[in-house]
C-alpha cells in the first residue's frame, strides 16, 4: 500500500506497543510515510527508541515536553532540517494528576485543572502553530479523544473536560488552517487496553460494558484505529476537517 508515499510525519505520544499512537504510526509507515517520533522524559525514551527503531536505525527521535514552547521549537527545527517539510502530525498526548481521576469531579483542584488542559488540549494548539509553516503542501493533523468529552464517564473527571476542550480546539484550528489545506480531525476511540487507560478506575468494567452495549457487541481493536488514522491522513479524507470521528463499534449512538 502506498497511500502516503513521499509524506513526512511526526508522532507525539507513543508510550509502548499497546499505544493507539503506535497503531496509527505503524499504519502510516506501512502506507509509505517517513516518520519522526517524540518522547516525554527519560522514562519513556527507551520504549519509544526501540519501537521507532523498527522503521530503521536513522529514524528521528526527539525529546519533547509539550508544556515547554522552547522544546516544541527545537523539535520542529530538527524536523525541518531532516525532512524540509511536513505532511502529518499525530497528537496522542494527555495527562491529569492521578488524584483528579479519582473521587468527585467537584473536588478537582485548580492546579489539576490547569495541568490537564495545558497538556491535553492546549498542546494541540502549540504543536499546530509550530507545524503549520512546514506544511507547505497541505497536511493532516490528527488528535485522539474519547466519549467522556461528550457524556459523563465516572472517574474520567477532568480528563473528560480537557478532551472536550481538545475537540473544540480541533474545530477552531480546522477553521484557521483550512485556507492552507491543512486538515484537523479527532478520532474518538472506544476503550483500548493502553497504559493511559489502565490509570482510569473501573477500566475493566468499562470494557465489559462497551462489549455488551455497542451494536457490534465487541470492543474496537488497535489495528482498526490504525486503519482509521490512515484514512484520515490520506487523500480519501481530503474534504474532511474539524470532525470528531467515533471509532467505538457504534457505542456512541446508543441511548440505553
N, C-alpha and C positions, 0 to 999 in steps of 0.2 A: 504494500500500500504506500502511496506517495502523495497523500493529500497535503502534506506540509513540507515537501521538498523545498530546500532553499530558504526555509523560515528559521529565524533565530528566536529563542525564548528564554525566559528566566523564571525559576520556580522558587517561591518563598513558602516555607512551612513544612517541608518533608521532615518527619521525625524518625520514622522507621519504615520497614517494608509493608506495614499494615496501613500506612497513611493513605488517605484519599488522594493527597497531593502526589504521592508516589505512583498510584494507579494512573492518574492523569498524565504524569510525566512519562511513564512508560508508553502510554498510548500515543503521545505526541512524538516520542523518539521513534517508535515503530513506523510512524507515518512520515518520517524523514526529517523532523525538526532537529536542529542542533541546540542543545540546552546548556544553561548555566544554573547553578544552584546556590542558595544561601543557607546559612545555619545561624542559630542564635545561641551563642555561648559554647564554651569548650565541651560541655557535657554532650552536646548533640553532634559535634564536629565529626567524630569517628564514624557514627552511623551514616551521616549524610555522605561523607567521603567514600565509604565502602559502597553505598548504593550508586552514587553518581559515577564511581569508577567503572561500573559495568558498562557505561556508554563510551568508555575509552579513558586512557590514563591522563589525557590532556584536558578532560572536562573541567571547566572553570567552576571553582567552589570558593565562595567568599563569605566572610563573617558579616552579619547584619543584624543589629538591634533596631527594629523598625520605629522605636521611640526616639531615635537619635538621627537628626537630619544629616549630620556630617557623615555618618556611616552609610546612609542611603546614597548620598552624593558619591562616596567612594565606590560603591557597588556599580552605579551606572557609568561612572568614568571608566571602570575596568571593563564593563560590557561594551562600551563604545570602542575602547581600544582593541578588544578582541574581535568583536563582530562588525563594528561600524554602524550597525543599525539593529533594530529590534522589531519583532512582529507579535510576540506572545508574552503574556505575563500571567502567572497564576499566583493568586493571593490566598494562602491557606494558613492564616495567622490569627490566632485568638487566644486570649488569656484573661482570667479573672482570678483574684486571690481565692484560695480554696474555701475560706470561711464564708465567702459570698455565694458559694454554690451549695450551702447547707442552711437549714433553718428557713426563716421567712424572708422574702424579698424586702419587706418593710424595714428590716434591720440592716440593709445594705449601707455600708459606710460611704461617706463622701469620697474617701480615697479609693476604695474598691471600685466605685462607680467610675471615677476618673481613669483608673488604670484599665479597666475593661474596655472603655470606649476608645482610649488612646491606642491600645494595642490592637483591638479587634475591628475597629471601624475607621478611625482617622488614618491609620496606616495605609489603607487603600487609597485615600486621597493623596497622601505623601508619595506613595510609590507611583501612582498615575502621573503626578506632576513631574516626577523625575524621568519616567519612561517616555512620556509623550514626545519630547524632542527627538528621540531616537526612532520613533515610529513614523518615519517619513513616507513609508509606503502603505500607511494604514496599519491596523493591528487589532488584536483582541485581548482585552483584559478580563480575567475570569476570577470571581470570588466564590467562596463556599459559605453557604448559610444553612439554616435549619428552621424547621417548622415552629420552633419556640420563638421566632421573631414575630409570628402572626397570632399564635394562640398560647395560652399559659401551659407550660410543661413543668410540673412540680420539680423543684430542685435546680432547674435551669436558671432561674432567677435573673441576675443582672446580665448574664450572657445572652438571654433572650432579648433584652432591651438593646444590648450592643449589636446583636445581629439585625434587629430592626433598623438601627442606625446604619449598619453596613448596607442593607438593601436600599435605604433612601439615598445613601451616597452613590450607589450604583446608578440610580436614575439620574441624579444631578450630574454625575460625571459623564454619563451617556449623552446628555444634552450638550455639555460643554465640548466634548471631544468628537461629537458626531461630524462636524464640518471637516475634521481631519481624517475621516473614515476610520476612526478608532472606535471599536465597539466595546461596551462594558456590560457584562452579564453576571448573574449568580446562579449557581446550582444549589438548590435546597435539597440536601440529601436525606434520605431516611437513615435511621441509626445503623452505624457500622462499627464493628468492634475495633476501634482505634485507641491509641494511647490517651488522647484527649477525652474520648467518650467514657473511658473507664473511670475518669475523675468525677462523673456525674452520679450522684447517689441514685440507686434504683435502676441502673442502666440495663441489667439483665432482664428485669421485669418489663422494661420498655421494649426490648427486642421481642419478647413473647407477645406483648400487646399488639405491636405492629403486625406481626405474623398472623395473629388471629383476626385483626380488623381490616387490614389492607385488602382491596379487591383481588389482588393476585395471590393472597394468602401465603406470603413469604416476605423476607427482607431483601433489600437491594444488595447487590454484591459490589465489591470494589471495582471489578472489571467493567461492570455496567456503568459505573460513574466515570471510569476512564473513557469509555466509548462516548459518553455524553460530552465530556470535556473536549474530546477530539472533534466532535461535531461542531461545538460552539467556536472552536478555533479555526474551523475550515471555511472555505468559500460557500459551503452549503448553508451556513448561517449568516451569510453576508448582509441580510436585511433584518437581522435580529439584534437589538440592542436595548439596554435598560430593563431587561427582563429577569425575573426570578423563575427558573425552570425547576419544577418539583420532580425529583427522581426518587420516588419513595414507594413504588409498587401501587400507587393510587391512594395511599393513606390520606392525603390532603383533601380529597373530595368528600370524605365521609363526615357525616354529621353525628352518627351514633354507631 
